[in-house]
Amino acid sequence: MPSTDSTESTESTETAGPKESKGPDRRALAVAAVLLAACGGLVLYGVLDTGEKKPEQDVPRASVTYEVTGDGTADITYQGRSRSGEAAEATGVELPWRKTVDVPLGRTPTVTITLGEKGGRASCALAVRGKHVQTATAYGEFGRATCRGELPPAAESSTSK
């Protein structure tokens, strides 16, 4: 009977050997597919995100009046409501012209006038909260003038918004 036992042990050794692979591991492919889908979703979210921009923080402002007098037309550039400091521009404006805006503190209220090739004469004036700050005059062909002012400190502005 000893010969029977040795045969059985040989058979069991042959069947317990390494399994032959029949292609890629399905679990690894599933994990890779899930990770790829998650990354793709994040990329699409970033590209297609059309969420509204956050509103500008409430920054204290001061009322500024720009005025340009004269005859004919002029190109006018002035500091408006933009917190970023971008200037507003109006070209070929019929004079006289007047505009009142709230300028954020920390920005210098400025108005610049540029006359055309026909020249002439035009004056700019700047008032902060109704108080005259500066006047300047442009003369002649492509004449330029700039008026600038200082805004009141934040403490004054917050009490009379």
Helices and strands as residue ranges (DSSP letters): H 2-15, H 26-48, E 61-70, E 73-79, E 87-94, E 97-104, E 110-115, E 121-128, E 131-139, E 144-148, H 154-159
